[in-house]
Amino acid sequence: MKQYMILIFAALLLTACTEKTPEERAAGMLRDARYALHHHLYDEARDTIYSLRRNCPTAIEARRQAILLLDSIEINAAADSLKLVTGKEWERLNVKKQFYERKLQEDLKKKN
């Protein structure tokens, strides 16, 4: 019985010591946001990026990638919405889409 308890304690200790770094947690969140974007779940993708920003402030590389990913989310959301509207709403969404396309280009320039 004592050996069994030692094994359980060792397993718990090992699990506690292998906690993910902020960058690893953020990478998982980026993966989740990309998955949501791929499946046109734009609100979920945005929320995941916002959560990454809040919960992983030191994950610098992931936060850089999140900026670009959020631009892509906004472009795709606006493009999908353009298919459903007309008139003034279409004009507004088209301007929004064009804005995020230009912003994405500028963000990519800064990255390089």
N, C-alpha and C positions, 0 to 999 in steps of 0.2 A: 504494500500500500504506500509506503514511504517513497519508493522509487517512482510510482505512478504520480504522486503529488509533485515530485521534483521535475518530472517530464512536463507536467501541465504548467508549472511555474516557469520553466525554461521556455516553453512555447509562447507563453504570454509575454515574457520579457523580450524575446526575439521579435515578436509582433510589434511591441511598443517601440523597439529600437529601429524598426524599418519604416517609420513614418515618412510619408512623402514630403519632398521639399516643395516650397512654393512654386518653383518652376515646373515640377512634375504635376502638381495639382492643376496649375494653369494650363499645361499642355493637354490634360484630360478635358478641361473645360473648353478649350479651343476645338478639340475633336468633337465634343458634343454640339458645339455651336455650328460647326461645319456640317455635321449630320443633319441638324435641324434646317439649316439653309438648303441643303440638298433636297430635303423633303418639303420645302416651301412652308416651313413652320417659322415664319419671320419673327413673331413675337417671342417665341421660345429662344430663338437664336440670339435676339437682342438681349433678352433677360440673362442669358448665360454669359454674354460678354460683360454686361453690367455687373454681374456677380463676380466675374473674374477680376474686374477692376477693384471692387470693394474688398474681396477676400485675399487677393494675392498682390498687394502693392509692390512687393519687391521682385516680382517675376518680370523683369524688364523686357526680355526678348519676347515673351508671350504677350505682353501688353502691346509691344510694337506690332506684332502680328494681328492682334485684336483690333487695332485701329484700321488696318487694311480689310480685315474680315467684316467689320461693321459697315464700312463703305460698300462692300459687295452686298451685304444684307439689304442696305437701304436701296441700292440700285435695283436689285431683283424684286424687292417689295413694290417699288414704284412701277417697275415695268409690268409686273403682274396686275397691279391695280389699273394701269392704263387701258388694259383690255376690257375693263368692266364699266368705264365711265365715258362721258362725253362732255362737250362744252367747257365751261370754266373749270370744272374739276379736272378734266383731262389736261388743260393748259397748266394748272397748278402742279399736277403730278409730273408732267413732262419737264417742267422747270426743275422740280426736285430731283428727278432722275439725272438731268443734265448736270446739275450742281454736284451730285455725288460722283458722277463719272469724271468731272474735272478734278474734284477733290482726291479721288483715288489716284489719278495721274500725278498730282502734286505729292501725295504721300509716298508714291512709289519712287519719285525722284529723290525725296529726302532719305529714303531707305538706302538707296545706292549711293 
